[in-house]
Structures are given as structure tokens and as C-alpha cells.
Amino acid sequence: QVQLVESGGGLVQAGDSLRLTCAAYERAFRTYDLGWFRQAPGKEREFVAGISARGGSVYYADSVKGRFTISRDNSKNTLYLQMNSLKPEDTAVYYCAADLRLNSIVVFHKADYWGQGTQVTVSS
């Protein structure tokens, strides 16, 4: 069982930056592929970014490419999402996720383990 806890959300203005953090309580953290997803009110959950277990491969949704950066620090069991040039349409609850199969996250947009989410609100 992988426990994931997100933090770093908040209320910001368009154009601002935020960094989300996902702390994992799992000794085998470095064996898991990880991802960020988001869900806006009234919309389905959508894939945002994914990263392989060793961090060598990263993937992004077209809507965030060039603005968001996913990274991980396996020595700290932590996943990050640096979000720059935020837009009102980025407003959503952001979730981190873990799975042993990267394709589950970046292709099928599924994962075995999920955090509880952190709210990001971008005002215009």
C-alpha cells in the first residue's frame, strides 16, 4: 500500500506560479512510476504529467506542456509539479498517483494509488 499526500495548492492570480508536492510513505517509492492528474468541477479527471521510476522519462498533457514541470526526488520520497504561467483553466483539484506501470498513468490514465488531492484556484 502506497500512501500519497499532496500539498502546495492555493489561490493565485493568472500568470503566477505554484509548486505542488506529493510525499510518499513507501519504502519502495523509487520503483513506482508517478503522475499528476487534475479534476475541475463538473469535468472528468484528466492526466497532467507523468514520470518514470528513475525520472528519466517525462510526459505532459498538451494543455500544460511548456508551463508545467514534473520531477521527483527519490532520496526524499517526493514528487513535484512546478506550475508556471498559471491560467484560470488550470483551476482544479490536483492528485498525485503511483503505479508500477508507466503506461497505466500516461496512456490509460489510471493508477493503483492516489492521494487525497490539493485545490488549485487561479483567478483572472
Salt bridges, closest charged atoms under 4 A:
GLU46 OE2 - ARG38 NE 2.54
ASP62 OD1 - LYS65 NZ 3.16
ASP90 OD1 - ARG38 NH1 2.93
ASP90 OD2 - ARG67 NH1 2.76
ASP99 OD1 - ARG101 NH2 3.26
ASP112 OD2 - ARG101 NH2 3.22
